[in-house]
C-alpha cells in the first residue's frame, strides 16, 4: 500500500522551514537553494512534499569551510565567490581598488547578514539572488550607492541581507541576480543588467 498523503498544516510548513534554516546554517544549502526550498515548503500541500525537501540532507555535522569575515583590497582587486560560508557580518575594506562579494552560492548562518562596505576611490560590488530581502543604506561622498536589477518581492523565510555603506569617491553596487543567471560570471551579470536583459526574464 502507498503511504497516505496527509494534508500539511501551517505549523508543518513552518517546522520544515526551520529545519531547512538549520541545514543552511550548517553549510549544506546555499542561499539560492535555501530560498528555492523555502518557497516550495510554503506551496506544499502534503507532509510527503515537505519531507521530500530534506530527503537529501544528512544529520548535521560541523562544516569544514571557514567563514568569510573580511575582504580587503588596496591598490588591487579581491573577489570572493562560490560556496562561501557567511555568519552574521562581513566587512569589505577597499582603497584605490575593487572588491567583489558574490553571495549567490553562499550559505548564510542566521536570519540577518550585514555587509559593511567601506571604501575610497574604487568600487565595491555585492551580488545576491533575486527575491532575497535586501536593505541598502549608508553614506557616499563623491560616489554612489545603488541596488541594480529586478526589485521583486522577497520569498517568505529568506534571510535579510543588509548592506551598510561608507564611501568616499567610490561606487557601491548591489546586483540582484536573476535565478536563470546563477551560473553566469560576474562580468556577464553586470553587462546583462546594465543592458536591461534582466527585465525580459520571467518573474
MIPA-719066 format. One record per residue (C-alpha): x, y, z; residue number from 0. Coordinates in nm, 2 decimals, decimal comma. Example, Ala and Ser with C-alpha at 12.3 -4.5 7.8 and 13.67 -1.06 7.14 Angstrom:
% residues 2
R      xx      yy      zz    i
R    1,23   -0,45    0,78    0
R    1,37   -0,11    0,71    1
***
This chain:
% residues 203
R      xx      yy      zz    i
R    0,00    0,00    0,00    0
R    0,12    0,35   -0,08    1
R    0,19    0,59    0,21    2
R   -0,12    0,80    0,29    3
R   -0,09    1,16    0,18    4
R   -0,17    1,37    0,48    5
R   -0,25    1,74    0,43    6
R    0,02    1,97    0,57    7
R   -0,08    2,24    0,82    8
R    0,08    2,58    0,86    9
R    0,27    2,45    1,16   10
R    0,41    2,17    0,95   11
R    0,53    2,42    0,69   12
R    0,69    2,64    0,95   13
R    0,86    2,34    1,10   14
R    1,00    2,24    0,77   15
R    1,13    2,59    0,70   16
R    1,30    2,59    1,05   17
R    1,48    2,26    0,96   18
R    1,59    2,40    0,63   19
R    1,73    2,71    0,80   20
R    1,94    2,49    1,03   21
R    2,08    2,30    0,74   22
R    2,16    2,63    0,56   23
R    2,34    2,75    0,88   24
R    2,55    2,43    0,88   25
R    2,66    2,49    0,52   26
R    2,45    2,22    0,34   27
R    2,23    2,46    0,15   28
R    2,34    2,77   -0,05   29
R    2,13    3,09   -0,02   30
R    1,98    3,01   -0,36   31
R    1,90    2,65   -0,27   32
R    1,75    2,76    0,07   33
R    1,53    3,02   -0,10   34
R    1,40    2,77   -0,35   35
R    1,32    2,51   -0,09   36
R    1,15    2,76    0,14   37
R    0,93    2,87   -0,15   38
R    0,84    2,50   -0,22   39
R    0,77    2,45    0,15   40
R    0,51    2,72    0,16   41
R    0,35    2,58   -0,15   42
R    0,34    2,22   -0,02   43
R    0,00    2,07    0,03   44
R    0,10    1,74    0,20   45
R    0,35    1,63    0,46   46
R    0,51    1,40    0,20   47
R    0,60    1,70   -0,01   48
R    0,76    1,86    0,29   49
R    0,96    1,55    0,38   50
R    1,10    1,54    0,02   51
R    1,25    1,89    0,07   52
R    1,50    1,74    0,32   53
R    1,54    1,39    0,18   54
R    1,89    1,45    0,06   55
R    2,01    1,62    0,38   56
R    2,20    1,40    0,63   57
R    2,23    1,45    1,01   58
R    2,41    1,77    1,09   59
R    2,79    1,79    1,13   60
R    3,01    2,09    1,16   61
R    3,10    2,24    0,82   62
R    3,47    2,23    0,73   63
R    3,48    2,56    0,55   64
R    3,59    2,86    0,74   65
R    3,35    3,16    0,75   66
R    3,42    3,46    0,54   67
R    3,46    3,77    0,76   68
R    3,68    4,02    0,58   69
R    3,76    4,12    0,23   70
R    4,04    4,37    0,18   71
R    4,18    4,54   -0,13   72
R    4,44    4,81   -0,15   73
R    4,56    4,91   -0,50   74
R    4,42    4,58   -0,63   75
R    4,13    4,35   -0,67   76
R    3,97    4,10   -0,43   77
R    3,70    3,85   -0,53   78
R    3,51    3,60   -0,31   79
R    3,26    3,37   -0,48   80
R    3,14    3,01   -0,48   81
R    3,01    2,82   -0,18   82
R    3,11    3,07    0,09   83
R    3,02    3,03    0,45   84
R    2,89    3,36    0,60   85
R    2,80    3,43    0,96   86
R    2,63    3,75    1,08   87
R    2,87    4,01    0,93   88
R    3,12    4,06    0,65   89
R    3,35    4,36    0,63   90
R    3,46    4,48    0,29   91
R    3,75    4,73    0,31   92
R    3,88    4,89   -0,02   93
R    4,12    5,17   -0,11   94
R    4,21    5,25   -0,47   95
R    4,09    4,91   -0,59   96
R    3,78    4,70   -0,61   97
R    3,61    4,42   -0,41   98
R    3,35    4,17   -0,54   99
R    3,15    3,97   -0,29  100
R    2,93    3,71   -0,46  101
R    2,66    3,56   -0,23  102
R    2,47    3,37   -0,49  103
R    2,60    3,03   -0,37  104
R    2,68    3,13   -0,02  105
R    2,54    2,97    0,30  106
R    2,42    3,24    0,54  107
R    2,42    3,14    0,91  108
R    2,14    3,35    1,05  109
R    1,83    3,54    0,96  110
R    2,02    3,87    0,91  111
R    2,36    3,91    0,74  112
R    2,52    4,25    0,74  113
R    2,77    4,35    0,48  114
R    2,97    4,66    0,58  115
R    3,12    4,82    0,27  116
R    3,39    5,08    0,34  117
R    3,59    5,22    0,06  118
R    3,76    5,51   -0,12  119
R    3,85    5,57   -0,48  120
R    3,73    5,24   -0,63  121
R    3,43    5,01   -0,64  122
R    3,26    4,75   -0,42  123
R    3,01    4,51   -0,58  124
R    2,78    4,27   -0,39  125
R    2,58    4,00   -0,57  126
R    2,27    3,85   -0,42  127
R    2,00    3,62   -0,57  128
R    1,68    3,79   -0,69  129
R    1,39    3,77   -0,44  130
R    1,62    3,78   -0,13  131
R    1,52    4,06    0,10  132
R    1,77    4,35    0,07  133
R    1,83    4,66    0,29  134
R    2,08    4,90    0,14  135
R    2,17    5,23    0,31  136
R    2,47    5,44    0,41  137
R    2,67    5,74    0,32  138
R    2,85    5,80   -0,01  139
R    3,06    6,12   -0,07  140
R    3,16    6,18   -0,43  141
R    3,04    5,84   -0,54  142
R    2,72    5,64   -0,54  143
R    2,52    5,36   -0,37  144
R    2,28    5,17   -0,59  145
R    2,08    4,85   -0,60  146
R    2,06    4,71   -0,95  147
R    1,84    4,45   -1,11  148
R    1,47    4,35   -1,08  149
R    1,32    4,45   -0,74  150
R    1,08    4,16   -0,70  151
R    0,90    4,07   -0,37  152
R    1,13    3,86   -0,15  153
R    1,05    3,49   -0,09  154
R    0,90    3,43    0,25  155
R    1,15    3,30    0,50  156
R    1,47    3,41    0,32  157
R    1,74    3,59    0,52  158
R    1,77    3,96    0,52  159
R    2,09    4,09    0,35  160
R    2,17    4,43    0,50  161
R    2,44    4,64    0,32  162
R    2,57    4,94    0,51  163
R    2,79    5,17    0,31  164
R    3,05    5,44    0,40  165
R    3,24    5,55    0,09  166
R    3,45    5,84   -0,04  167
R    3,47    5,88   -0,42  168
R    3,37    5,51   -0,46  169
R    3,08    5,33   -0,62  170
R    2,90    5,06   -0,42  171
R    2,65    4,85   -0,62  172
R    2,43    4,56   -0,51  173
R    2,33    4,34   -0,80  174
R    2,01    4,14   -0,78  175
R    2,09    3,83   -0,99  176
R    1,80    3,65   -1,17  177
R    1,78    3,28   -1,10  178
R    1,84    3,20   -1,46  179
R    2,18    3,37   -1,43  180
R    2,30    3,18   -1,13  181
R    2,60    3,02   -1,32  182
R    2,69    3,33   -1,51  183
R    3,02    3,51   -1,45  184
R    3,02    3,83   -1,25  185
R    3,11    4,02   -1,57  186
R    2,82    3,87   -1,76  187
R    2,58    3,96   -1,48  188
R    2,69    4,32   -1,48  189
R    2,67    4,35   -1,85  190
R    2,33    4,18   -1,87  191
R    2,18    4,41   -1,60  192
R    2,33    4,72   -1,74  193
R    2,19    4,64   -2,09  194
R    1,84    4,57   -1,94  195
R    1,83    4,20   -2,04  196
R    1,72    4,11   -1,69  197
R    1,38    4,28   -1,75  198
R    1,30    4,03   -2,02  199
R    1,32    3,73   -1,79  200
R    1,02    3,56   -1,64  201
R    0,94    3,65   -1,28  202
***
